[in-house]
Amino acid sequence: MDRRHFFQGTAAAAATTLAGCASTGTTMGMGGGKPLFQVADTYIPVAGSGELFPVRRIYCIGRNYAAHAREMGSDPTREPPFFFQKPTDAIQNVTPGQVADHPYPTLTKNYHYEVELVAALGKGGRNIPVAQALDHVWGYTLGLDMTRRDLQRAMGDEKKPWEIGKSFDHSAVLGPLYPASRIGHFTQGAIWLKVNGQTKQNANLNQMIWSVAEQISKLSEANELFPGDIIYSGTPENVGPVVRGDVMEIHIDKLPNLQVRVV
């Protein structure tokens, strides 16, 4: 079953497709071998429908707002874009209008929020020109790139990979996807985050150093992109910690707010 057919089915059909995708993908080129067990795929609900968007990879750009780059000790005038990845099963789907429980992770004593615009690709490619990049975006949502900051910094100080600070269970919080054909593309608009009703992050999407189109273009130089790839497009300044009991609310103009409670 081709992932590109995901828009044609309902949620139930997508669930059925899951089994077919797992079987076909595992046995392809393997002489018809039988998989030892099934590994579930990850989906994001499509707002206002029974359709599900299958997630292939999660890309995240680092330090994409100048003020945030400075607060992280970087110089935004010289730094080229860089990306990291989260595992797809790090996704926590959150329903607008509800306050979802978000588990405080293990090993950290400094757990940070980062609100971000998330773009979901419906087409892939290599070396995609900036002028054509937004044609590859199927839809958008808003999300949280949750971060075990103490672990990230400790690994960075030791010049070791800092996936442990970024790539863990429930670290990719996001809402349902809204098709770009319905809401358009995002080049400006308010983006903010509140903790317990107090504004912590507050900026405009036009303050991104690298636009969504430029991010897609740059990523496609390093990796072939495919339908199902999603991109966390960076966070504004004033990232900070949350503790159990805190309620985070996030907002991007044209999208419904999301709320999560740390438990």
N, C-alpha and C positions, 0 to 999 in steps of 0.2 A: 504494500500500500504506500503510495507516494504522499509525503507530508503536505505537498502542495494542494491536496484535495481536502484539507481540513475545513475550509469554509463551506463545503457543500453539505455537511452533516449536522445533525443535532448533537446535543451533549451525549445522548445515549449512543448514537452512531460513532461518535469520537471514542467513547469508551471501548466499543467493540473493535474499532480500528487499532486501538492500543495493542491488543493481543496480536493482531496481524502484523503490525509494524515490528513488534519485538521479535516475532518468529522469523519473518522474512529478513530483517536486518542482521540477525544473529547467524542465520544459516547461509547467507549469501557468500558464495565462494568457498564454502566449507564442506562441499560434498553432501549436502543435505543432512548434516549432523543435527542432533536434537539438543537444544539448550538445556543446561542443568536446572535452570530456574528462570523465572520471568523477572525483569527489572522494570518497574513502572516508569513511564514517561511523565513529564511535567507539563501542565497546561495552565493557561490563564483564561478565565472566563471573558467572553466578549459581551460588553454591556448591552442590555436590551435584547438579548437573543439566547438561544440554547447552544450556540457555537462555542468551541474551545480553541484557543490558539496554542499549538504545541511549541514548546520552548526547546531550541537546539543548544544554544550557548548564551551565557550572560557575560557581556563585556561591560566594563566600567572604566570611565576616564578619570584620571586623577588630577586634582588641583586645576579645575577648569574655570574658576572665578578668581580674579586677581587678588581680591582681599583674602580669600581663603588660602590661596597659594602663599601669601605673605604670613598668615597666621601659622602655617605649617612649616615656615622657615625656608621658603623657596622664592625665586625671583621670576615672576610671571612674564617679564619682558624678554627673557632669553630661553625659557624652557620649552622644548618641543612637546607635543602631546604624548602621553604615555597611558597605557591601558593595563588593566589586570582583569582576571575572571573570577566569577563565583560559580560553584556547582549549581546545576539547575534545580536540584532538590533542596537548595537553600531558600527557595521561594515560599513566602507565606502570603496567600491570597487573602485580602481584606475586603469586606463588603461595605460600600458607602452607607452611612446611616446607622452603622453598628459600631460598638467599641470592642475591638478584637483583643483577646488576651495574647500578649507577646512575652514568651519566656525569657527571663534574664539568663544569659548563657553562663556556662562554667568557666573557670580559670581567670576571669577578669574582675578587677575592682574599679575599672574606669570605662564604662560602657557608653559610647557616643552615638548620637543621631546625626544623619546627613540626609536632608530632603533633596530629591532629584526628579527631574523630568526623565521619563523612560520612553524610548522609541523602540517599536517592534517592526522588524523587517518582513515584508511579504515577498521580496525578490532579493536574490543574491547577486554575486559577481566579484570580479577582480578589477583593481585599478579603476574604480568608479569615479568619473569626473564629479567635482563639486556641484556643477550646474545640473547634473542628473541625479544626484544622490537622494533627494527627497522623493523621487519617483519610486524608490525602493522601500519607503516607509509605509507599512500597512496601517499602523495606528499608534496611539500614545496612551500612557497612563502616568500616574505619579507614584513615587516610591520612596522607601527609606533604605539607604545603604548603611546598615547598622555595623558598628565597628568596635572591636575590643581594642581600644586605643593603647592601653598599656602594653598589650602583647605586640601590637603593630610597631610601636616605638622601640620596644626592647629588641625585637628582631632587626629593625632597621639600624639601630646602634651597633649591632653585631655584624652588620652587612650580610644578613641572612634573609632568605625569602620571608615575606610577612603575610603569607596566606592565612596563617592562624588568626591574624587580626581581622581579616575580611571575609574569609570563606568558611562559614560554619552554619549550623542549622538555624533556620529562620532569619538569616542575616539579609535576605532580599525581600523586604516587605513591599507589596504593591497592590494596586487596585485593579478593577476590570479594565480591559482595553476598549478604547473608543476609536473607531475607524477614522483615519485622516480624511476620507471622503465625506465624512459627516461633520467633523469639527475643524478641519483645516490643519495647517502646520503651525509650529510654535517658534516664532522668532523673537517675541517679546511677551511680557505679561508678568504679573506678580507671582512670586514663589516665596512661601513663608512656612515656618514651623513654630508651633506654640507648645510649651510644656506647662500643663496645669493652667492653661489660659494665658500664660505670659509669653509674649513674642520673644523668640530666641534668634531665629534666622529670618531675614526679610530682605529680599533683593528683587531684581528683574531679570528675566531670562535673556534679555539683550546684553547682559553683562558677562555672558559666557566668553571666554577667550577663544574657544573653538566652537563654532556653531554645530548643530546636529549634522548638517550636510557635510561640513568639513570633517567631523568625526568619522562619518561613514566612509568618506573618501580615503582618509588616512588609514583606517582599519583595513580597508580592502587592499591596500598596498602590502600589508603584512600577512593577511589571511584571506582566503576566499570566503566571502560571506554567503549565507544561505537563508532561505525562508525559515523563520523560527528563531533567528538570532535577535536578541534584545540588547539595548545599549542604555546603561545608566549614564546620564550626560553631565554629571558633576554637581557639586553642592556649593552654595554660597558660604560666606564667612559665618563665624560664631557657632561652629559646632561645639557640642558640649555633652556633659554626662547626664544620664538618667538613672534612677534607682527604682526598685520595686514599688509599685503604687502610683508612679507617675503616669499621666495620660498625655500622649503626644497627639497633636492634630496637625495635619499637613494640608497645604493648599497650593494649587496652581490655577490661574485664571482659565476658565472654560472647562475645568474638570471638577467633579464633586470631591469635597474634602474627605479625608480618611482619618480615623482615630484608632489608636492602639493603646492599651494599658499594659505596662510592664508588670509581670507577675513572677 
